[in-house]
Amino acid sequence: MSASLKSGLPGNRDAFAAYICDENALDVLRPVVIELGWPPEKCNKGGLRNAIQSLSVSASPNILMVDLSESGDPLNDINALAEVCEPGTVVIAIGQVNDVRLYRDLLASGIHDYLLKPLSANMLRDSLTQAQAVFMAPKAGEDEGVKRHISTAVIGTRGGVGASTLVTSLAWIFSAEKRLPTALLDLDVHFGTGALTLDLEPGRGLTDAIDNPGRIDGLFIERAMIRANENLAILSAEAPINQPLMTDGAAFLQLQEEFKHQFEMTVLDMPRNMLINFPHLLNDVNAIVLAAEMSLASARDTIRILSWLKTNAPHSQVIVVANKVQPGMAEISKADFEASIERKIDISIPFDQKAATNAAKLGKTFVDANGGSKASAAINQLASLVIGAAEGDLDESDGGGAKKSLLGALDFKQLLAKKKTDPVAEPAQ
């Protein structure tokens, strides 16, 4: 409860609002409010219950004053108020019960101050001025500079290459192993598997965000996201397959903006069609993991996507991952694949069906369920590479993307013929 009142960052909200039971108190409060530059109409008639009702359908102000005079159980009612308050709201309570224990309990619950009736102008002025100073002061854990935030998008070149497996494993590594507050946003609103992989119900959070992008704020994020562990929260959906995705993408942008304030890491599971429909989703993405397989179709689409990314996301570091690598079973060799895309594969992850089955049975991410496997070791390397790429440590010769469009220069038939004459392809290691 106290976290809801004391933590978080200020948003675009009213500076002040009050919910007062009696006219005498309102008459004293309004001149002080005008003196501080706030509109007097924000002084509402009605106490704590009215405040809870009003704030359940609208954003709470920076500073909130509530009257406890008509409350039979002030502490429980304050807890109910916390459920509808924005993170960072500074709350001043007023009442007529002169009880030291109540005063201490209210302060412990997150209340900034408790004022006894009858109110005076000086009392109100001092308390509200202090509340302003508290609201504007740096919050705990905030640095003077901009808080670091790394956003990663994982894109599969083809269906079935294991992009979603990489998404959930990366999110788990960032949150559980590196202890970084992490948000996982599954943008496959109809067939996403982010929540399923972690044995969670997706809830309606993402669907509600798409339907009401104007409601997306810190409190919405806190309520809508599903917790997978102490540092990992997931936002996903299982929208009805007969319900088309009707959005201009504003909700996705707003979600990404809120994630910057509340998390250190964001991992996006981004289906390929999202690149076409909402290219602006990559505007703030630091690293892009392009998941491929050693096939002709994947090579072709890797070239196409690399070319697209060079134009539409030149600021992002691209990491090419060969996933589900099976020595001797690939359509084309690693050397031919790299030649076709004119850059090196950054990470090769071996195929391990037994480990994948084990993770599914346990309801865990691949890495969490199979910590000792070679595939998990490779995914951990990928996680480190993502952080390094976002911080500018990735070698540009390997991570800078394709130099030009290669579709015209790549002879897929020749590659296929080469594969048939040389059935033991070079393992992608």
C-alpha positions, -999 to +999 in steps of 0.1 A: +000+000+000+027+025+009+045+017-023+014+028-043+015+061-025+052+068-023+069+052-053+068+058-091+071+088-113+048+118-118+027+118-150+004+144-167-020+148-139-038+175-119-016+193-094-041+191-066-075+178-056-094+176-023-124+157-010-138+174+021-169+165+041-180+199+055-184+234+041-165+251+070-133+232+061-139+239+024-142+276+032-108+276+049-092+255+022-103+273-010-083+306-004-051+286+004-056+266-028-060+298-048-029+313-032-009+283-043-021+287-079-045+258-080-081+259-093-106+261-063-130+238-082-107+210-074-119+212-038-148+187-039-176+181-014-175+146+000-149+126+020-127+095+015-154+073+000-162+100-027-124+102-034-122+065-040-152+065-063-139+095-083-103+083-086-114+048-098-124+064-131-099+092-134-062+098-128-053+109-093-036+143-087+000+150-077-012+160-042-045+146-028-063+158+004-089+135+018-113+139+048-116+109+071-143+124+093-170+101+080-149+070+078-156+042+103-124+024+096-098+049+084-069+025+079-089+001+057-103+029+037-068+044+032-058+010+019-087+011-006-076+046-016-041+033-024-056+009-049-069+037-071-040+062-066-013+068-091+022+060-082+039+091-066+007+107-053+013+126-020-017+121+003-027+145+031-055+132+054-076+154+077-099+142+105-113+149+139-099+120+158-070+131+180-053+097+184-015+093+184-018+056+174-040+065+144-016+092+134+014+068+135-005+041+116-016+065+089+020+077+084+032+041+083+006+033+056+021+060+033+001+091+042+023+123+041+005+142+069-026+141+091-043+174+100-069+178+128-100+198+125-108+226+129-085+236+100-065+269+098-051+286+068-015+285+082-019+248+090-030+240+054-005+263+038+024+246+057+012+211+049+006+217+012+039+235+007+057+205+023+037+181+001+048+201-030+085+198-019+080+160-013+064+155-047+091+174-066+120+158-047+139+129-064+123+096-055+143+068-039+166+050-064+165+078-089+197+091-103+203+127-113+207+115-148+185+095-170+177+060-158+192+033-180+166+013-200+173-013-226+146-023-250+150-055-271+128-067-299+129-104-310+118-111-345+116-145-362+125-146-399+100-175-403+073-191-382+086-219-360+122-206-357+118-203-319+116-165-315+091-168-286+113-192-268+142-167-270+119-139-258+108-157-226+143-170-219+159-136-223+132-120-201+139-147-174+176-142-176+174-104-172+149-107-143+160-138-124+197-141-130+207-104-136+181-091-111+169-064-135+132-052-134+119-066-168+088-062-188+078-087-214+054-075-241+039-102-263+026-084-294+011-115-309-023-106-295-041-137-310-016-165-307+010-153-282+027-178-260+046-156-235+022-163-206+016-199-216+053-206-215+055-194-179+023-213-169+003-181-164-030-168-175-026-139-199-054-118-185-071-089-203-043-063-198-031-060-234-066-062-248-077-034-224-047-013-234-055-016-271-091-007-265-083+022-242-048+036-249-057+068-230-059+049-197-023+036-200-004+050-171+017+038-141-013+025-122-026+007-153+007-011-158+008-021-121-027-037-124-027-051-159+007-069-160+010-105-147+039-112-124+061-141-133+087-135-106+099-107-084+115-088-113+094-100-143+060-088-154+042-099-186+016-082-207+000-105-233-034-115-247-054-143-262-078-123-283-106-142-301-094-153-335-125-139-351-117-104-337-093-085-360-066-063-345-081-028-347-055-003-335-033+024-348-005+012-326-008+041-301-013+017-272+019-001-280+039+032-280+023+043-247+031+010-231+067+012-242+069+047-228+055+036-194+079+006-194+108+031-195+098+045-162+090+013-143+115-012-157+152-014-167+146-040-194+118-044-220+116-075-242+092-074-272+080-105-289+074-089-323+057-109-351+069-101-386+035-085-396+041-059-368+071-046-388+048-039-417+018-024-398+036-006-370+072+002-380+073+030-354+074+004-326+111+001-332+118+038-326+131+033-291+144-003-295+181-006-286+188-042-298+170-064-323+174-101-321+167-116-355+161-153-351+167-175-381+171-211-391+195-227-416+171-229-445+168-212-479+135-195-469+150-182-437+181-169-455+159-151-480+138-135-453+168-126-432+181-106-461+148-089-466+144-080-429+180-068-425+174-045-455+142-032-439+158-027-406+187-007-421+161+018-434+135+018-406+156+011-375+192+023-382+197+032-346+192-004-334+220-029-330+210-061-349+220-095-336+215-124-359+208-157-342+208-192-358+184-211-337+177-249-335+210-257-353+214-294-361+248-304-374+245-324-406+208-316-410+208-280-423+195-271-457+224-248-462+257-245-445+267-218-421+292-205-445+267-202-473+241-186-450+266-160-439+277-154-475+241-148-486+234-122-459+268-107-461+275-107-424+283-132-397+259-151-374+264-137-339+251-166-319+243-203-328+219-222-306+219-260-309+186-278-314+175-297-282+141-312-285+143-331-252+151-298-233+123-280-251+098-307-241+111-307-205+105-269-203+069-272-216+061-299-191+074-279-162+058-247-173+091-229-173+113-210-197+138-230-217+167-216-198+151-219-164+142-256-170+175-266-186+203-246-170+230-270-178+223-275-215+245-262-244+215-244-258+209-225-225+246-215-224+242-200-259+211-181-249+229-167-219+256-155-243+229-139-263+216-121-232+250-107-225+253-097-262+220-079-260+232-058-231+265-051-248+249-042-280+225-017-263+255-001-246+274+001-279+299-028-273+289-049-303+314-051-331+299-031-360+314-054-385+293-082-371+263-064-359+257-035-383+232-052-406+233-059-443+252-034-465+227-035-494+198-054-508+210-089-517+179-105-531+191-100-566+226-113-560+216-145-541+212-176-562+190-199-540+188-226-566+226-228-566+227-231-529+201-259-529+220-277-556+252-274-535+233-288-505+222-319-525+257-327-537+271-322-502+246-337-477+268-331-446+264-294-442+289-275-420+275-273-384+266-238-374+286-234-343 
